[in-house]
Amino acid sequence: MQFYFSIALVCLFFKRKYLWFFIPILCLCITLNRVTHDVYAAVNTYYRADEILSGAILALIFNSNLDLIKTILRKTPPLIPLLLLALSSHPDTEALNYFRPYLAAYLVGATIYNDESLISRWLDNKVLVYIAFISYALYVIHPLLAHATWLGDGDGFEKYLKRPLLFIVLFLCAHVSTFYYEQKWTQLARNLTRKST
């Protein structure tokens, strides 16, 4: 939530052309902060905002005229950034961990621009598309159900016995949240941003 509130303020106060300057610089600053403090991975926003900011950079690329970068993404088989991302996610690769946000964005970009690749075709099935669509709600609701309700309670066997029910309730809540709550707010945001541009 800290990130979404902050990025909304950035978009409000900076014109679109300045986002190209501000977002990459902020992303690099977060990464340099991780390097300075020897943090390969963390849950704190100030150590992991580069993970989502690298996605924001990809969105800027996607909505720009940067043909050279788009050509590189088109010519990159998604398997290459996938393997690099897997390596950068292992603690033993040490410094490569600092590049994980950028490799994840690289993988997403290569997948978007190579829609005929095996990975892209595999990802383009109804079940995975649906999960992607409700993924934000899954991300937000899961800890609430797992740590603040009876569904996540219990020791050992009892806790894992409840796990299927937890998943069913989680997916139902995420579906309702996505299609009956979030979509209205998303549409309102789109309408407001269209009027302001």
C-alpha positions as CSV (number, residue, x, y, z in Angstrom):
1,M,0.0,0.0,0.0
2,Q,2.9,2.3,0.7
3,F,4.1,1.9,-2.9
4,Y,0.7,2.4,-4.5
5,F,0.1,5.5,-2.4
6,S,3.6,6.9,-3.3
7,I,3.4,6.1,-7.0
8,A,-0.1,7.8,-7.2
9,L,1.5,11.0,-5.7
10,V,4.4,10.7,-8.2
11,C,1.9,10.5,-11.1
12,L,-0.1,13.3,-9.7
13,F,2.8,15.8,-9.3
14,F,5.0,14.8,-12.2
15,K,4.0,15.1,-15.8
16,R,4.2,12.0,-17.9
17,K,7.5,13.0,-19.5
18,Y,9.1,13.3,-16.1
19,L,8.1,9.8,-15.1
20,W,10.8,8.5,-17.4
21,F,13.3,10.3,-15.3
22,F,11.9,9.8,-11.8
23,I,10.9,6.1,-11.8
24,P,14.2,4.6,-13.1
25,I,16.2,6.8,-10.8
26,L,14.0,5.9,-7.8
27,C,14.3,2.2,-8.8
28,L,18.1,2.4,-9.0
29,C,18.2,4.2,-5.6
30,I,16.3,1.3,-4.0
31,T,18.6,-1.2,-5.5
32,L,21.7,0.8,-4.4
33,N,20.2,0.9,-0.9
34,R,20.0,-2.9,-0.9
35,V,23.6,-3.2,-2.2
36,T,24.8,-0.7,0.5
37,H,23.1,-2.8,3.3
38,D,24.0,-6.2,1.8
39,V,20.3,-7.1,1.5
40,Y,19.6,-9.7,-1.2
41,A,15.9,-10.1,-0.4
42,A,13.6,-8.5,2.2
43,V,9.9,-7.7,2.9
44,N,10.5,-4.1,3.9
45,T,9.2,-1.6,1.2
46,Y,12.4,0.4,1.3
47,Y,14.3,-2.8,0.3
48,R,12.0,-4.3,-2.2
49,A,10.2,-1.4,-4.0
50,D,12.6,-1.9,-6.9
51,E,10.8,-5.1,-7.6
52,I,7.6,-3.3,-8.5
53,L,9.4,-0.2,-9.9
54,S,11.2,-2.4,-12.5
55,G,7.7,-3.4,-13.6
56,A,6.8,0.3,-13.8
57,I,9.8,0.8,-16.1
58,L,8.6,-2.0,-18.3
59,A,5.2,-0.3,-18.5
60,L,6.9,2.9,-19.5
61,I,8.8,1.0,-22.2
62,F,5.6,-0.7,-23.4
63,N,3.9,2.7,-23.8
64,S,6.8,4.5,-25.5
65,N,8.5,4.7,-28.8
66,L,11.7,3.0,-27.6
67,D,11.9,0.6,-30.6
68,L,15.5,-0.5,-29.8
69,I,14.5,-1.9,-26.4
70,K,11.3,-3.5,-27.8
71,T,13.4,-5.1,-30.6
72,I,15.8,-6.6,-28.0
73,L,12.8,-7.9,-26.1
74,R,11.3,-9.4,-29.3
75,K,14.6,-11.1,-30.1
76,T,15.1,-12.5,-26.6
77,P,13.8,-16.1,-26.1
78,P,12.0,-15.9,-22.8
79,L,13.8,-19.0,-21.6
80,I,17.1,-16.9,-21.2
81,P,15.7,-14.3,-18.7
82,L,13.7,-17.2,-17.0
83,L,17.0,-19.1,-16.3
84,L,18.7,-15.9,-15.2
85,L,15.8,-15.0,-12.9
86,A,15.9,-18.5,-11.4
87,L,19.6,-18.1,-10.7
88,S,19.2,-14.6,-9.2
89,S,16.6,-15.9,-6.8
90,H,19.0,-18.3,-5.1
91,P,21.0,-17.0,-2.2
92,D,24.2,-18.7,-3.4
93,T,24.4,-16.5,-6.4
94,E,24.9,-13.6,-4.0
95,A,25.4,-10.3,-6.0
96,L,23.2,-11.6,-8.9
97,N,20.3,-11.3,-6.4
98,Y,20.5,-7.5,-6.8
99,F,19.5,-7.9,-10.5
100,R,16.4,-10.0,-9.7
101,P,13.8,-7.1,-10.1
102,Y,15.3,-6.2,-13.5
103,L,15.5,-9.8,-14.7
104,A,11.9,-10.4,-13.7
105,A,10.9,-7.3,-15.7
106,Y,13.1,-8.6,-18.6
107,L,11.3,-12.0,-18.5
108,V,7.8,-10.3,-18.5
109,G,8.9,-8.1,-21.4
110,A,10.4,-10.9,-23.4
111,T,7.2,-13.0,-22.8
112,I,4.9,-10.1,-23.9
113,Y,6.9,-9.4,-27.1
114,N,7.3,-13.1,-27.9
115,D,3.7,-14.3,-27.8
116,E,4.4,-17.3,-30.0
117,S,7.1,-18.7,-27.6
118,L,6.4,-21.9,-25.7
119,I,6.3,-20.1,-22.4
120,S,3.8,-17.5,-23.7
121,R,1.6,-20.1,-25.2
122,W,1.7,-22.1,-21.9
123,L,0.8,-19.0,-19.9
124,D,-2.1,-18.2,-22.2
125,N,-4.5,-20.7,-20.8
126,K,-7.8,-19.9,-19.1
127,V,-6.8,-21.1,-15.6
128,L,-3.6,-19.1,-15.5
129,V,-5.2,-16.0,-17.0
130,Y,-7.9,-16.2,-14.4
131,I,-5.3,-16.6,-11.6
132,A,-3.3,-13.6,-13.0
133,F,-6.5,-11.6,-13.1
134,I,-7.3,-12.2,-9.4
135,S,-3.7,-12.4,-8.3
136,Y,-3.6,-9.0,-6.5
137,A,-6.6,-10.0,-4.4
138,L,-5.0,-13.3,-3.7
139,Y,-1.9,-11.5,-2.5
140,V,-3.8,-9.1,-0.2
141,I,-6.4,-11.5,1.2
142,H,-4.2,-14.6,1.8
143,P,-2.3,-13.3,4.9
144,L,-5.6,-12.1,6.4
145,L,-7.2,-15.5,6.1
146,A,-4.0,-17.5,7.0
147,H,-3.1,-15.4,10.1
148,A,-6.3,-13.9,11.4
149,T,-9.0,-16.6,11.0
150,W,-9.8,-20.1,12.1
151,L,-8.7,-21.3,8.6
152,G,-5.0,-20.7,9.4
153,D,-5.2,-21.8,13.0
154,G,-4.0,-25.1,14.5
155,D,-0.8,-27.1,15.0
156,G,0.8,-29.4,12.4
157,F,-1.7,-31.8,10.9
158,E,-4.8,-29.8,11.8
159,K,-3.5,-26.7,10.1
160,Y,-2.7,-28.6,6.9
161,L,-6.0,-30.4,7.0
162,K,-7.7,-27.0,6.7
163,R,-5.5,-25.9,3.8
164,P,-8.0,-27.0,1.0
165,L,-10.8,-25.0,2.7
166,L,-8.4,-22.1,3.1
167,F,-7.7,-22.1,-0.7
168,I,-11.4,-22.4,-1.5
169,V,-12.3,-19.4,0.7
170,L,-9.3,-17.5,-0.6
171,F,-10.3,-17.9,-4.2
172,L,-13.9,-17.1,-3.5
173,C,-13.0,-13.9,-1.7
174,A,-10.4,-12.9,-4.3
175,H,-13.0,-13.5,-7.1
176,V,-15.6,-11.3,-5.3
177,S,-13.0,-8.6,-4.5
178,T,-11.7,-8.5,-8.1
179,F,-14.9,-8.5,-10.0
180,Y,-17.3,-6.7,-7.6
181,Y,-15.1,-4.3,-5.8
182,E,-11.7,-3.6,-7.4
183,Q,-13.0,-3.3,-10.9
184,K,-15.3,-0.4,-10.0
185,W,-12.3,1.5,-8.5
186,T,-10.1,0.6,-11.4
187,Q,-12.7,1.9,-13.8
188,L,-13.1,5.1,-11.8
189,A,-9.3,5.6,-11.9
190,R,-9.2,5.1,-15.7
191,N,-12.0,7.6,-16.1
192,L,-10.3,10.2,-14.0
193,T,-6.9,9.8,-15.7
194,R,-8.5,10.0,-19.1
195,K,-10.1,13.3,-18.1
196,S,-6.8,14.7,-16.8
197,T,-4.7,13.8,-19.9
